[in-house]
Every structure is written in structure tokens, then in C-alpha cells.
Amino acid sequence: MANPHKKLHFTHDHIPCSVAIHDNVTEAASKFLLNADPQKLIDEFVDHLLELAEINEADQMEHFRYYEEELQELIDNNTTGGRGDEFS
């Protein structure tokens, strides 16, 4: 029921039916989602974002694996009786 004291009245609802996704982080192809059911559209959108996040995580893990291994070696040397000269 409309409030007679308000000056702004909405006469239509905005119901999402499509989403366009372009990702420049994972180099994944652009994706266009279309669904007449707004909840299903949002679910598909969030699922796609989660997929992109997983791809990005795997890419970053691979990209920084060398540094992780180097740090682990420094930690292992320092905790197994190494002199710690690596840090000086």
C-alpha cells in the first residue's frame, strides 16, 4: 500500500534477468548469464564468481610457489639447528 505522505512512488519493480561478467584476472572468457528467475540468476552469478576465485587461487599458488618453497626452506633451516645466517 502506498504511503500518501511520500512524494516518491515506485510503479515498477526492477527484476534482474541478465548479468555480464568480464574477468581480467584469470584470463577466463567473458560470460553472459541470462535467466528469467532472479534467484537462479543470482545463484549462477555467485557460482561463476566462486569458480573464478578458485582459478585465481590456483594461478596465484603456482605463480608464488617458488617463494613459498624458499621461505619454507629458510624456516626449516632455522628450526632444525641452522644458524639463521640467512636472515642477516
C-alpha positions as CSV (number, residue, x, y, z in Angstrom):
1,M,0.0,0.0,0.0
2,A,1.4,3.4,-1.0
3,N,2.1,6.0,1.7
4,P,0.2,9.2,0.7
5,H,2.8,11.3,2.5
6,K,5.7,10.2,0.4
7,K,6.4,12.1,-2.8
8,L,8.2,9.2,-4.5
9,H,6.2,6.2,-5.6
10,F,7.6,3.2,-7.3
11,T,5.3,1.9,-10.1
12,H,7.5,-0.9,-11.3
13,D,9.9,-3.5,-9.9
14,H,13.4,-4.0,-11.2
15,I,13.8,-7.7,-11.7
16,P,17.3,-8.8,-12.8
17,C,17.3,-11.1,-15.8
18,S,20.9,-11.0,-17.0
19,V,24.5,-10.5,-15.9
20,A,27.6,-9.8,-18.0
21,I,30.9,-10.8,-16.4
22,H,34.3,-9.9,-17.7
23,D,37.4,-11.0,-15.8
24,N,40.8,-9.6,-16.4
25,V,42.5,-11.5,-13.5
26,T,42.1,-15.2,-14.6
27,E,42.0,-14.6,-18.3
28,A,38.7,-16.5,-18.4
29,A,36.4,-15.7,-21.3
30,S,33.7,-13.2,-20.7
31,K,30.4,-14.7,-19.7
32,F,26.8,-13.6,-20.2
33,L,24.2,-15.1,-17.9
34,L,20.5,-15.0,-18.7
35,N,17.7,-16.4,-16.5
36,A,14.1,-15.3,-16.0
37,D,14.2,-16.5,-12.4
38,P,16.1,-13.8,-10.4
39,Q,17.2,-16.2,-7.6
40,K,18.6,-18.7,-10.1
41,L,20.4,-15.9,-11.9
42,I,22.0,-14.7,-8.7
43,D,22.9,-18.3,-7.8
44,E,24.6,-18.8,-11.2
45,F,26.4,-15.5,-10.9
46,V,27.7,-16.3,-7.4
47,D,28.7,-19.8,-8.6
48,H,30.6,-18.3,-11.5
49,L,32.4,-15.8,-9.2
50,L,33.4,-18.7,-6.9
51,E,34.8,-20.6,-9.9
52,L,36.8,-17.6,-10.9
53,A,38.1,-17.3,-7.4
54,E,39.3,-20.9,-7.4
55,I,41.0,-20.4,-10.8
56,N,42.7,-17.3,-9.5
57,E,43.8,-19.0,-6.3
58,A,45.4,-21.9,-8.3
59,D,47.1,-19.4,-10.6
60,Q,48.5,-17.4,-7.7
61,M,49.7,-20.5,-5.9
62,E,51.6,-21.6,-9.0
63,H,52.9,-18.1,-9.5
64,F,54.3,-17.8,-6.0
65,R,55.2,-21.4,-5.4
66,Y,58.9,-20.7,-5.7
67,Y,58.8,-18.0,-3.0
68,E,56.8,-20.3,-0.7
69,E,59.4,-23.1,-1.1
70,E,62.2,-20.6,-0.4
71,L,60.5,-19.4,2.7
72,Q,59.8,-22.9,3.9
73,E,63.5,-23.8,3.4
74,L,64.5,-20.8,5.4
75,I,62.1,-21.8,8.2
76,D,63.3,-25.4,8.1
77,N,66.9,-24.4,8.3
78,N,66.2,-22.0,11.2
79,T,64.2,-24.5,13.2
80,T,66.5,-27.6,12.6
81,G,69.6,-26.1,14.1
82,G,70.6,-23.8,11.3
83,R,72.5,-20.7,12.4
84,G,70.0,-18.3,11.0
85,D,72.6,-16.5,8.9
86,E,70.1,-16.5,6.0
87,F,68.4,-13.6,7.7
88,S,71.4,-11.4,8.2
